[in-house]
């Protein structure tokens, strides 16, 4: 999966010229493949979230939630072709999604569970669509190497946390939500995240080494908070994994959970660090 992912992202960078520099202003569109990847991940993730919601007798309207999540997740890509101001286009889109949810609720369920159903649908669209849209924004605005740095720092912090926690874990990090997480695991997450961040920053010229250390430390913690977010959802639904589609991981949600919560903060961090540069 890692080799396939790197190949696709590098090819994406070659298509728009960001393989050699952060952005290419004369290209008609930046980041073509990454938005497609994000959209394809949002679809099975919505199915998994729907099953978790069903365990609590909540209904996610999949036809609407999938379309809305995919469009919202790839919103930054479509902004390259939309003439409306970004804020107004997003407000109009959100309004139409709300109307569609209410119409679907009225057609199939009437007044039964309207607040619960529409609420969980808004949550699912925001969780999978809105948060993942920042992954696409990072790829388009900060370039291919910054996007790879973000993904690998987060996922390597997961690896560091699992390895260190398995070998040395004793002190629980969040016993009420995820009893398997330990402070020793968090230390391993920080170490590996910093190593990966500094490696990317120095070799690709993304940011200074000291900012890379701050990036690694910050997103080791934020990535674990993202994992805890999904753990709360699964614990509420009384499920161990979101699905059993990916051997060794569980479901798609179990793979992308840490990236989702970290993406908006990473986008802001990269924008600020690039402005400093």
C-alpha atoms as an extended CHARMM CRD file, in Angstrom:
* protein
*
       277  EXT
         1         1  UNK       CA              0.0000000000        0.0000000000        0.0000000000  PROA      1               0.0000000000
         2         2  UNK       CA              2.8420000000        2.3740000000        0.8360000000  PROA      2               0.0000000000
         3         3  UNK       CA              4.6460000000        1.8150000000       -2.4640000000  PROA      3               0.0000000000
         4         4  UNK       CA              1.4220000000        2.2260000000       -4.4230000000  PROA      4               0.0000000000
         5         5  UNK       CA              0.5810000000        5.4230000000       -2.5370000000  PROA      5               0.0000000000
         6         6  UNK       CA              4.0290000000        6.9680000000       -3.0780000000  PROA      6               0.0000000000
         7         7  UNK       CA              3.9690000000        6.0670000000       -6.7780000000  PROA      7               0.0000000000
         8         8  UNK       CA              0.5870000000        7.7080000000       -7.3110000000  PROA      8               0.0000000000
         9         9  UNK       CA              1.5020000000       10.8700000000       -5.4050000000  PROA      9               0.0000000000
        10        10  UNK       CA              4.8340000000       11.2380000000       -7.2070000000  PROA      10              0.0000000000
        11        11  UNK       CA              3.0930000000       10.7370000000      -10.5470000000  PROA      11              0.0000000000
        12        12  UNK       CA              0.5610000000       13.3580000000       -9.4760000000  PROA      12              0.0000000000
        13        13  UNK       CA              3.4380000000       15.7220000000       -8.7460000000  PROA      13              0.0000000000
        14        14  UNK       CA              4.9510000000       15.0260000000      -12.1470000000  PROA      14              0.0000000000
        15        15  UNK       CA              1.6490000000       15.8710000000      -13.8480000000  PROA      15              0.0000000000
        16        16  UNK       CA              1.4300000000       19.3860000000      -12.4160000000  PROA      16              0.0000000000
        17        17  UNK       CA              5.1290000000       20.1640000000      -12.0730000000  PROA      17              0.0000000000
        18        18  UNK       CA              5.3460000000       20.0800000000       -8.2700000000  PROA      18              0.0000000000
        19        19  UNK       CA              7.7280000000       17.1210000000       -8.3950000000  PROA      19              0.0000000000
        20        20  UNK       CA             10.5560000000       19.6280000000       -8.5820000000  PROA      20              0.0000000000
        21        21  UNK       CA              8.9760000000       22.6560000000       -6.8590000000  PROA      21              0.0000000000
        22        22  UNK       CA              6.1270000000       23.3600000000       -4.4430000000  PROA      22              0.0000000000
        23        23  UNK       CA              3.6490000000       24.7710000000       -6.9760000000  PROA      23              0.0000000000
        24        24  UNK       CA              3.3790000000       25.5190000000      -10.6770000000  PROA      24              0.0000000000
        25        25  UNK       CA              1.2400000000       28.5870000000      -11.3760000000  PROA      25              0.0000000000
        26        26  UNK       CA              0.8980000000       28.1020000000      -15.1400000000  PROA      26              0.0000000000
        27        27  UNK       CA             -0.7110000000       24.6620000000      -14.8550000000  PROA      27              0.0000000000
        28        28  UNK       CA             -4.4920000000       24.5760000000      -15.4580000000  PROA      28              0.0000000000
        29        29  UNK       CA             -5.0380000000       22.3930000000      -12.3940000000  PROA      29              0.0000000000
        30        30  UNK       CA             -2.9050000000       21.2780000000       -9.4780000000  PROA      30              0.0000000000
        31        31  UNK       CA             -3.2150000000       17.9240000000       -7.7620000000  PROA      31              0.0000000000
        32        32  UNK       CA             -5.2760000000       15.6640000000       -9.9790000000  PROA      32              0.0000000000
        33        33  UNK       CA             -4.6970000000       12.1810000000       -8.5590000000  PROA      33              0.0000000000
        34        34  UNK       CA             -4.6920000000       12.9820000000       -4.8240000000  PROA      34              0.0000000000
        35        35  UNK       CA             -8.2770000000       14.3390000000       -4.8500000000  PROA      35              0.0000000000
        36        36  UNK       CA             -9.3500000000       11.1200000000       -6.5960000000  PROA      36              0.0000000000
        37        37  UNK       CA             -7.6140000000        9.0280000000       -3.9130000000  PROA      37              0.0000000000
        38        38  UNK       CA             -9.2340000000       11.0360000000       -1.1330000000  PROA      38              0.0000000000
        39        39  UNK       CA            -12.6540000000       10.6890000000       -2.7660000000  PROA      39              0.0000000000
        40        40  UNK       CA            -12.2330000000        6.9270000000       -3.1870000000  PROA      40              0.0000000000
        41        41  UNK       CA            -11.3300000000        6.5630000000        0.4880000000  PROA      41              0.0000000000
        42        42  UNK       CA            -14.3180000000        8.6510000000        1.5800000000  PROA      42              0.0000000000
        43        43  UNK       CA            -16.7810000000        6.2260000000       -0.0380000000  PROA      43              0.0000000000
        44        44  UNK       CA            -15.9790000000        3.0360000000        1.9360000000  PROA      44              0.0000000000
        45        45  UNK       CA            -15.3760000000        5.1810000000        5.0290000000  PROA      45              0.0000000000
        46        46  UNK       CA            -18.9760000000        6.4270000000        4.8030000000  PROA      46              0.0000000000
        47        47  UNK       CA            -20.2450000000        2.8450000000        4.6250000000  PROA      47              0.0000000000
        48        48  UNK       CA            -18.2070000000        1.9620000000        7.7200000000  PROA      48              0.0000000000
        49        49  UNK       CA            -19.4160000000        5.0110000000        9.6180000000  PROA      49              0.0000000000
        50        50  UNK       CA            -22.9750000000        4.1570000000        8.5840000000  PROA      50              0.0000000000
        51        51  UNK       CA            -22.6400000000        0.7010000000       10.1770000000  PROA      51              0.0000000000
        52        52  UNK       CA            -21.2850000000        2.2330000000       13.3830000000  PROA      52              0.0000000000
        53        53  UNK       CA            -24.1910000000        4.6870000000       13.4350000000  PROA      53              0.0000000000
        54        54  UNK       CA            -26.7020000000        1.8710000000       12.8080000000  PROA      54              0.0000000000
        55        55  UNK       CA            -25.4770000000        0.1900000000       16.0000000000  PROA      55              0.0000000000
        56        56  UNK       CA            -26.8810000000        3.2330000000       17.8230000000  PROA      56              0.0000000000
        57        57  UNK       CA            -30.1110000000        3.1490000000       15.7520000000  PROA      57              0.0000000000
        58        58  UNK       CA            -28.9980000000        6.1840000000       13.7290000000  PROA      58              0.0000000000
        59        59  UNK       CA            -29.4730000000        6.3740000000        9.9710000000  PROA      59              0.0000000000
        60        60  UNK       CA            -26.8640000000        7.8180000000        7.6270000000  PROA      60              0.0000000000
        61        61  UNK       CA            -28.3940000000        8.6000000000        4.2460000000  PROA      61              0.0000000000
        62        62  UNK       CA            -25.6560000000        7.0610000000        2.1160000000  PROA      62              0.0000000000
        63        63  UNK       CA            -26.6670000000        8.4450000000       -1.3080000000  PROA      63              0.0000000000
        64        64  UNK       CA            -26.4730000000       11.9860000000        0.0460000000  PROA      64              0.0000000000
        65        65  UNK       CA            -23.6390000000       11.5600000000        2.5510000000  PROA      65              0.0000000000
        66        66  UNK       CA            -21.3450000000        9.8970000000       -0.0030000000  PROA      66              0.0000000000
        67        67  UNK       CA            -21.9290000000       12.4940000000       -2.7260000000  PROA      67              0.0000000000
        68        68  UNK       CA            -21.6350000000       15.3830000000       -0.2510000000  PROA      68              0.0000000000
        69        69  UNK       CA            -18.4950000000       13.9380000000        1.3690000000  PROA      69              0.0000000000
        70        70  UNK       CA            -16.7820000000       13.3800000000       -1.9750000000  PROA      70              0.0000000000
        71        71  UNK       CA            -17.6260000000       16.8740000000       -3.2320000000  PROA      71              0.0000000000
        72        72  UNK       CA            -16.5880000000       18.5100000000        0.0460000000  PROA      72              0.0000000000
        73        73  UNK       CA            -13.3990000000       16.4380000000        0.2950000000  PROA      73              0.0000000000
        74        74  UNK       CA            -12.3380000000       17.5660000000       -3.1870000000  PROA      74              0.0000000000
        75        75  UNK       CA            -13.6340000000       21.1190000000       -2.7660000000  PROA      75              0.0000000000
        76        76  UNK       CA            -10.2030000000       22.7440000000       -2.9850000000  PROA      76              0.0000000000
        77        77  UNK       CA             -9.6050000000       21.0490000000       -6.3300000000  PROA      77              0.0000000000
        78        78  UNK       CA            -12.8850000000       22.3110000000       -7.8120000000  PROA      78              0.0000000000
        79        79  UNK       CA            -12.1520000000       25.8350000000       -6.5900000000  PROA      79              0.0000000000
        80        80  UNK       CA             -9.5850000000       26.0470000000       -9.3710000000  PROA      80              0.0000000000
        81        81  UNK       CA            -12.4670000000       26.1100000000      -11.8760000000  PROA      81              0.0000000000
        82        82  UNK       CA            -15.2850000000       27.8490000000       -9.9300000000  PROA      82              0.0000000000
        83        83  UNK       CA            -15.6900000000       31.5960000000      -10.4600000000  PROA      83              0.0000000000
        84        84  UNK       CA            -17.7980000000       32.1780000000       -7.3170000000  PROA      84              0.0000000000
        85        85  UNK       CA            -15.9790000000       33.4000000000       -4.1910000000  PROA      85              0.0000000000
        86        86  UNK       CA            -14.8430000000       30.3470000000       -2.1540000000  PROA      86              0.0000000000
        87        87  UNK       CA            -16.8240000000       31.3140000000        0.9470000000  PROA      87              0.0000000000
        88        88  UNK       CA            -20.0650000000       31.8650000000       -0.9820000000  PROA      88              0.0000000000
        89        89  UNK       CA            -19.7290000000       28.6460000000       -2.9780000000  PROA      89              0.0000000000
        90        90  UNK       CA            -19.1460000000       26.6940000000        0.2240000000  PROA      90              0.0000000000
        91        91  UNK       CA            -22.1740000000       28.3050000000        1.8980000000  PROA      91              0.0000000000
        92        92  UNK       CA            -24.3690000000       27.4680000000       -1.0910000000  PROA      92              0.0000000000
        93        93  UNK       CA            -23.1190000000       23.8940000000       -1.1470000000  PROA      93              0.0000000000
        94        94  UNK       CA            -23.7870000000       23.4610000000        2.5860000000  PROA      94              0.0000000000
        95        95  UNK       CA            -27.3010000000       24.8430000000        2.1680000000  PROA      95              0.0000000000
        96        96  UNK       CA            -28.1340000000       22.4520000000       -0.6750000000  PROA      96              0.0000000000
        97        97  UNK       CA            -26.7980000000       19.5080000000        1.3350000000  PROA      97              0.0000000000
        98        98  UNK       CA            -29.0000000000       20.4760000000        4.2810000000  PROA      98              0.0000000000
        99        99  UNK       CA            -32.0420000000       20.7400000000        1.9960000000  PROA      99              0.0000000000
       100       100  UNK       CA            -31.2470000000       17.3280000000        0.5140000000  PROA      100             0.0000000000
       101       101  UNK       CA            -30.9770000000       15.7400000000        3.9730000000  PROA      101             0.0000000000
       102       102  UNK       CA            -34.3140000000       17.1900000000        5.0480000000  PROA      102             0.0000000000
       103       103  UNK       CA            -35.9980000000       16.0400000000        1.8260000000  PROA      103             0.0000000000
       104       104  UNK       CA            -34.5760000000       12.5180000000        2.2070000000  PROA      104             0.0000000000
       105       105  UNK       CA            -35.7050000000       12.3950000000        5.8380000000  PROA      105             0.0000000000
       106       106  UNK       CA            -39.2150000000       13.5670000000        4.9010000000  PROA      106             0.0000000000
       107       107  UNK       CA            -39.5130000000       11.1020000000        2.0070000000  PROA      107             0.0000000000
       108       108  UNK       CA            -38.3830000000        7.9470000000        3.8130000000  PROA      108             0.0000000000
       109       109  UNK       CA            -38.8480000000        8.5360000000        7.5560000000  PROA      109             0.0000000000
       110       110  UNK       CA            -41.1530000000       11.5040000000        8.0370000000  PROA      110             0.0000000000
       111       111  UNK       CA            -40.7820000000       13.1540000000       11.4190000000  PROA      111             0.0000000000
       112       112  UNK       CA            -39.3160000000       10.0360000000       13.0760000000  PROA      112             0.0000000000
       113       113  UNK       CA            -35.8030000000       10.7290000000       14.3470000000  PROA      113             0.0000000000
       114       114  UNK       CA            -35.2550000000       13.8800000000       12.3070000000  PROA      114             0.0000000000
       115       115  UNK       CA            -32.8290000000       15.5460000000       14.7370000000  PROA      115             0.0000000000
       116       116  UNK       CA            -30.8250000000       12.3660000000       15.3160000000  PROA      116             0.0000000000
       117       117  UNK       CA            -30.6820000000       11.3560000000       11.6500000000  PROA      117             0.0000000000
       118       118  UNK       CA            -29.9000000000       14.7760000000       10.2050000000  PROA      118             0.0000000000
       119       119  UNK       CA            -27.4220000000       15.3780000000       13.0180000000  PROA      119             0.0000000000
       120       120  UNK       CA            -25.4520000000       12.1740000000       12.3930000000  PROA      120             0.0000000000
       121       121  UNK       CA            -25.4700000000       12.8510000000        8.6490000000  PROA      121             0.0000000000
       122       122  UNK       CA            -24.0460000000       16.3360000000        9.1670000000  PROA      122             0.0000000000
       123       123  UNK       CA            -21.4150000000       14.8170000000       11.4410000000  PROA      123             0.0000000000
       124       124  UNK       CA            -20.4660000000       12.1420000000        8.8990000000  PROA      124             0.0000000000
       125       125  UNK       CA            -20.1710000000       14.6780000000        6.0780000000  PROA      125             0.0000000000
       126       126  UNK       CA            -18.1240000000       17.0260000000        8.2450000000  PROA      126             0.0000000000
       127       127  UNK       CA            -15.9110000000       14.2730000000        9.6530000000  PROA      127             0.0000000000
       128       128  UNK       CA            -15.1150000000       12.5890000000        6.3290000000  PROA      128             0.0000000000
       129       129  UNK       CA            -15.6910000000       15.4210000000        3.8610000000  PROA      129             0.0000000000
       130       130  UNK       CA            -14.6620000000       18.6310000000        5.5970000000  PROA      130             0.0000000000
       131       131  UNK       CA            -11.6200000000       17.2750000000        7.4310000000  PROA      131             0.0000000000
       132       132  UNK       CA            -10.2580000000       15.3460000000        4.4450000000  PROA      132             0.0000000000
       133       133  UNK       CA            -10.6220000000       18.4470000000        2.2620000000  PROA      133             0.0000000000
       134       134  UNK       CA             -7.5890000000       19.8440000000        4.0500000000  PROA      134             0.0000000000
       135       135  UNK       CA             -5.5250000000       16.9020000000        2.7820000000  PROA      135             0.0000000000
       136       136  UNK       CA             -6.3520000000       18.0060000000       -0.7550000000  PROA      136             0.0000000000
       137       137  UNK       CA             -5.6430000000       21.6330000000        0.1830000000  PROA      137             0.0000000000
       138       138  UNK       CA             -2.2010000000       20.6760000000        1.5070000000  PROA      138             0.0000000000
       139       139  UNK       CA             -1.4020000000       18.8450000000       -1.7170000000  PROA      139             0.0000000000
       140       140  UNK       CA             -2.5320000000       21.7220000000       -3.9560000000  PROA      140             0.0000000000
       141       141  UNK       CA             -1.2450000000       24.7120000000       -1.9870000000  PROA      141             0.0000000000
       142       142  UNK       CA              1.8730000000       23.3520000000       -0.2910000000  PROA      142             0.0000000000
       143       143  UNK       CA              3.0180000000       20.8460000000       -2.8950000000  PROA      143             0.0000000000
       144       144  UNK       CA              3.6810000000       17.1570000000       -3.2280000000  PROA      144             0.0000000000
       145       145  UNK       CA              6.6030000000       16.9010000000       -0.8010000000  PROA      145             0.0000000000
       146       146  UNK       CA              4.7890000000       18.7160000000        1.9970000000  PROA      146             0.0000000000
       147       147  UNK       CA              1.7960000000       16.4310000000        1.4820000000  PROA      147             0.0000000000
       148       148  UNK       CA              3.9930000000       13.3190000000        1.6860000000  PROA      148             0.0000000000
       149       149  UNK       CA              5.7040000000       14.7350000000        4.7740000000  PROA      149             0.0000000000
       150       150  UNK       CA              2.3390000000       15.2540000000        6.4800000000  PROA      150             0.0000000000
       151       151  UNK       CA              1.0970000000       11.7320000000        5.6940000000  PROA      151             0.0000000000
       152       152  UNK       CA              4.3160000000        9.9600000000        6.6470000000  PROA      152             0.0000000000
       153       153  UNK       CA              4.8180000000       11.8940000000        9.8770000000  PROA      153             0.0000000000
       154       154  UNK       CA              1.2980000000       10.9540000000       11.0090000000  PROA      154             0.0000000000
       155       155  UNK       CA              1.4580000000        7.3020000000        9.9630000000  PROA      155             0.0000000000
       156       156  UNK       CA              5.0090000000        6.8150000000       11.2480000000  PROA      156             0.0000000000
       157       157  UNK       CA              3.9390000000        8.2680000000       14.5830000000  PROA      157             0.0000000000
       158       158  UNK       CA              1.2590000000        5.5420000000       14.6360000000  PROA      158             0.0000000000
       159       159  UNK       CA              3.9540000000        2.9390000000       13.9770000000  PROA      159             0.0000000000
       160       160  UNK       CA              6.2040000000        4.4050000000       16.6650000000  PROA      160             0.0000000000
       161       161  UNK       CA              3.3550000000        4.4640000000       19.1650000000  PROA      161             0.0000000000
       162       162  UNK       CA              2.3780000000        0.8560000000       18.4670000000  PROA      162             0.0000000000
       163       163  UNK       CA              5.9550000000       -0.4680000000       18.5850000000  PROA      163             0.0000000000
       164       164  UNK       CA              7.0620000000        1.4220000000       21.6770000000  PROA      164             0.0000000000
       165       165  UNK       CA              3.7590000000        0.8050000000       23.4410000000  PROA      165             0.0000000000
       166       166  UNK       CA              3.9260000000       -2.9240000000       22.7350000000  PROA      166             0.0000000000
       167       167  UNK       CA              7.5050000000       -3.2200000000       23.9680000000  PROA      167             0.0000000000
       168       168  UNK       CA              7.5280000000       -0.8360000000       26.9210000000  PROA      168             0.0000000000
       169       169  UNK       CA              3.9660000000        0.3490000000       27.5540000000  PROA      169             0.0000000000
       170       170  UNK       CA              2.8870000000        0.4780000000       31.2100000000  PROA      170             0.0000000000
       171       171  UNK       CA              1.2810000000        3.8490000000       31.9300000000  PROA      171             0.0000000000
       172       172  UNK       CA             -2.1230000000        4.2910000000       30.2880000000  PROA      172             0.0000000000
       173       173  UNK       CA             -2.6210000000        7.3340000000       28.0920000000  PROA      173             0.0000000000
       174       174  UNK       CA             -6.4230000000        7.2360000000       27.7940000000  PROA      174             0.0000000000
       175       175  UNK       CA             -7.7980000000        4.2660000000       29.7630000000  PROA      175             0.0000000000
       176       176  UNK       CA            -11.4620000000        5.2500000000       29.3700000000  PROA      176             0.0000000000
       177       177  UNK       CA            -11.3920000000        5.4860000000       25.5680000000  PROA      177             0.0000000000
       178       178  UNK       CA             -8.4290000000        3.4120000000       24.3780000000  PROA      178             0.0000000000
       179       179  UNK       CA             -6.8660000000        1.2470000000       27.1060000000  PROA      179             0.0000000000
       180       180  UNK       CA             -4.1100000000        0.0510000000       24.7660000000  PROA      180             0.0000000000
       181       181  UNK       CA             -2.5240000000        3.4870000000       24.4100000000  PROA      181             0.0000000000
       182       182  UNK       CA              0.3150000000        4.3580000000       26.7720000000  PROA      182             0.0000000000
       183       183  UNK       CA              2.6260000000        7.2800000000       27.4630000000  PROA      183             0.0000000000
       184       184  UNK       CA              5.5540000000        5.0610000000       26.4850000000  PROA      184             0.0000000000
       185       185  UNK       CA              3.8430000000        4.5860000000       23.1310000000  PROA      185             0.0000000000
       186       186  UNK       CA              3.4050000000        8.3460000000       22.8400000000  PROA      186             0.0000000000
       187       187  UNK       CA              7.1380000000        8.7910000000       23.4080000000  PROA      187             0.0000000000
       188       188  UNK       CA              7.8560000000        6.3650000000       20.5740000000  PROA      188             0.0000000000
       189       189  UNK       CA              5.4110000000        8.2600000000       18.3710000000  PROA      189             0.0000000000
       190       190  UNK       CA              7.2290000000       11.5310000000       19.0600000000  PROA      190             0.0000000000
       191       191  UNK       CA             10.6780000000       10.1140000000       18.3430000000  PROA      191             0.0000000000
       192       192  UNK       CA              9.7800000000        8.5170000000       15.0160000000  PROA      192             0.0000000000
       193       193  UNK       CA              7.6310000000       11.4900000000       13.9390000000  PROA      193             0.0000000000
       194       194  UNK       CA             10.4980000000       13.9260000000       14.5680000000  PROA      194             0.0000000000
       195       195  UNK       CA             12.9650000000       11.7450000000       12.6450000000  PROA      195             0.0000000000
       196       196  UNK       CA             10.6560000000       11.5290000000        9.6350000000  PROA      196             0.0000000000
       197       197  UNK       CA              9.7620000000       15.2370000000        9.7520000000  PROA      197             0.0000000000
       198       198  UNK       CA             13.3880000000       16.3700000000        9.9030000000  PROA      198             0.0000000000
       199       199  UNK       CA             14.3050000000       13.9320000000        7.1280000000  PROA      199             0.0000000000
       200       200  UNK       CA             11.6370000000       15.3130000000        4.8020000000  PROA      200             0.0000000000
       201       201  UNK       CA             12.2900000000       18.9440000000        5.7610000000  PROA      201             0.0000000000
       202       202  UNK       CA             16.0400000000       18.8000000000        5.2070000000  PROA      202             0.0000000000
       203       203  UNK       CA             16.0680000000       16.6440000000        2.0640000000  PROA      203             0.0000000000
       204       204  UNK       CA             13.1300000000       18.3610000000        0.3270000000  PROA      204             0.0000000000
       205       205  UNK       CA             13.6200000000       21.9320000000        1.5680000000  PROA      205             0.0000000000
       206       206  UNK       CA             10.1140000000       22.1460000000        3.0330000000  PROA      206             0.0000000000
       207       207  UNK       CA             10.9370000000       24.0140000000        6.2580000000  PROA      207             0.0000000000
       208       208  UNK       CA             13.8240000000       24.6270000000        8.6630000000  PROA      208             0.0000000000
       209       209  UNK       CA             14.9930000000       21.7660000000       10.8530000000  PROA      209             0.0000000000
       210       210  UNK       CA             13.7330000000       23.3410000000       14.0820000000  PROA      210             0.0000000000
       211       211  UNK       CA             10.2640000000       23.8460000000       12.6060000000  PROA      211             0.0000000000
       212       212  UNK       CA             10.3780000000       20.2140000000       11.4850000000  PROA      212             0.0000000000
       213       213  UNK       CA             11.0790000000       19.1240000000       15.0690000000  PROA      213             0.0000000000
       214       214  UNK       CA              8.0830000000       21.1650000000       16.2350000000  PROA      214             0.0000000000
       215       215  UNK       CA              5.9950000000       19.6620000000       13.3990000000  PROA      215             0.0000000000
       216       216  UNK       CA              6.9420000000       16.1070000000       14.3750000000  PROA      216             0.0000000000
       217       217  UNK       CA              6.2670000000       16.6000000000       18.0880000000  PROA      217             0.0000000000
       218       218  UNK       CA              2.9790000000       18.3890000000       17.4850000000  PROA      218             0.0000000000
       219       219  UNK       CA              1.5620000000       15.8970000000       15.0330000000  PROA      219             0.0000000000
       220       220  UNK       CA              2.6380000000       12.8770000000       17.0180000000  PROA      220             0.0000000000
       221       221  UNK       CA              0.1560000000       14.0960000000       19.6420000000  PROA      221             0.0000000000
       222       222  UNK       CA             -2.4760000000       15.3610000000       17.2170000000  PROA      222             0.0000000000
       223       223  UNK       CA             -2.3690000000       12.1090000000       15.2520000000  PROA      223             0.0000000000
       224       224  UNK       CA             -3.0300000000       10.1300000000       18.4270000000  PROA      224             0.0000000000
       225       225  UNK       CA             -5.9330000000       12.4560000000       19.2350000000  PROA      225             0.0000000000
       226       226  UNK       CA             -7.3620000000       11.6550000000       15.8180000000  PROA      226             0.0000000000
       227       227  UNK       CA             -7.1060000000        7.9710000000       16.5970000000  PROA      227             0.0000000000
       228       228  UNK       CA             -8.8290000000        8.5720000000       19.9350000000  PROA      228             0.0000000000
       229       229  UNK       CA            -11.6620000000       10.3590000000       18.1340000000  PROA      229             0.0000000000
       230       230  UNK       CA            -12.4950000000        7.2660000000       16.1280000000  PROA      230             0.0000000000
       231       231  UNK       CA            -11.9940000000        5.1120000000       19.2270000000  PROA      231             0.0000000000
       232       232  UNK       CA            -14.7370000000        7.1180000000       20.9530000000  PROA      232             0.0000000000
       233       233  UNK       CA            -17.0770000000        6.4750000000       18.0210000000  PROA      233             0.0000000000
       234       234  UNK       CA            -16.3070000000        2.7480000000       17.9850000000  PROA      234             0.0000000000
       235       235  UNK       CA            -16.6190000000        2.4560000000       21.7650000000  PROA      235             0.0000000000
       236       236  UNK       CA            -19.9980000000        4.1960000000       21.6570000000  PROA      236             0.0000000000
       237       237  UNK       CA            -21.0870000000        1.7340000000       18.9320000000  PROA      237             0.0000000000
       238       238  UNK       CA            -19.5020000000       -1.1490000000       20.8970000000  PROA      238             0.0000000000
       239       239  UNK       CA            -17.3060000000       -2.1650000000       17.9510000000  PROA      239             0.0000000000
       240       240  UNK       CA            -13.5870000000       -3.0240000000       18.0310000000  PROA      240             0.0000000000
       241       241  UNK       CA            -12.8750000000       -2.0270000000       14.4090000000  PROA      241             0.0000000000
       242       242  UNK       CA            -14.8300000000       -0.0260000000       11.8490000000  PROA      242             0.0000000000
       243       243  UNK       CA            -14.6350000000       -3.0050000000        9.4520000000  PROA      243             0.0000000000
       244       244  UNK       CA            -12.4660000000       -5.9960000000        8.5050000000  PROA      244             0.0000000000
       245       245  UNK       CA            -11.5090000000       -4.9150000000        4.9890000000  PROA      245             0.0000000000
       246       246  UNK       CA             -7.7810000000       -4.2820000000        5.4730000000  PROA      246             0.0000000000
       247       247  UNK       CA             -5.7690000000       -7.0970000000        7.1360000000  PROA      247             0.0000000000
       248       248  UNK       CA             -3.8550000000       -5.8530000000       10.1520000000  PROA      248             0.0000000000
       249       249  UNK       CA             -5.7160000000       -2.5230000000       10.2510000000  PROA      249             0.0000000000
       250       250  UNK       CA             -9.4580000000       -3.1850000000       10.2960000000  PROA      250             0.0000000000
       251       251  UNK       CA            -11.3120000000       -0.7460000000        8.0780000000  PROA      251             0.0000000000
       252       252  UNK       CA            -10.5840000000        2.3370000000        6.0160000000  PROA      252             0.0000000000
       253       253  UNK       CA            -11.5990000000        4.5180000000        8.9590000000  PROA      253             0.0000000000
       254       254  UNK       CA             -8.9580000000        2.8080000000       11.0890000000  PROA      254             0.0000000000
       255       255  UNK       CA             -6.3190000000        3.8450000000        8.5390000000  PROA      255             0.0000000000
       256       256  UNK       CA             -7.3180000000        7.4680000000        7.9680000000  PROA      256             0.0000000000
       257       257  UNK       CA             -8.6080000000        8.4690000000       11.4260000000  PROA      257             0.0000000000
       258       258  UNK       CA             -5.3810000000       10.0950000000       12.6020000000  PROA      258             0.0000000000
       259       259  UNK       CA             -4.9540000000       11.9450000000        9.2930000000  PROA      259             0.0000000000
       260       260  UNK       CA             -8.4560000000       13.4280000000        9.3860000000  PROA      260             0.0000000000
       261       261  UNK       CA             -8.1440000000       15.3340000000       12.6470000000  PROA      261             0.0000000000
       262       262  UNK       CA             -4.5570000000       16.3770000000       11.9370000000  PROA      262             0.0000000000
       263       263  UNK       CA             -5.1780000000       17.7090000000        8.4120000000  PROA      263             0.0000000000
       264       264  UNK       CA             -6.6330000000       21.1670000000        9.2890000000  PROA      264             0.0000000000
       265       265  UNK       CA             -3.8660000000       21.8540000000       11.8100000000  PROA      265             0.0000000000
       266       266  UNK       CA             -1.2010000000       20.6620000000        9.3560000000  PROA      266             0.0000000000
       267       267  UNK       CA             -2.6270000000       22.9320000000        6.6560000000  PROA      267             0.0000000000
       268       268  UNK       CA             -2.3790000000       25.9340000000        9.0000000000  PROA      268             0.0000000000
       269       269  UNK       CA              1.1140000000       24.9500000000       10.1770000000  PROA      269             0.0000000000
       270       270  UNK       CA              2.4100000000       24.6410000000        6.6160000000  PROA      270             0.0000000000
       271       271  UNK       CA              0.8510000000       27.9270000000        5.5330000000  PROA      271             0.0000000000
       272       272  UNK       CA              2.4640000000       29.7580000000        8.4440000000  PROA      272             0.0000000000
       273       273  UNK       CA              5.8620000000       28.0720000000        7.9760000000  PROA      273             0.0000000000
       274       274  UNK       CA              5.8530000000       28.8130000000        4.2280000000  PROA      274             0.0000000000
       275       275  UNK       CA              5.0200000000       32.4500000000        4.9310000000  PROA      275             0.0000000000
       276       276  UNK       CA              7.9630000000       32.6100000000        7.3450000000  PROA      276             0.0000000000
       277       277  UNK       CA             10.1650000000       31.1940000000        4.6150000000  PROA      277             0.0000000000
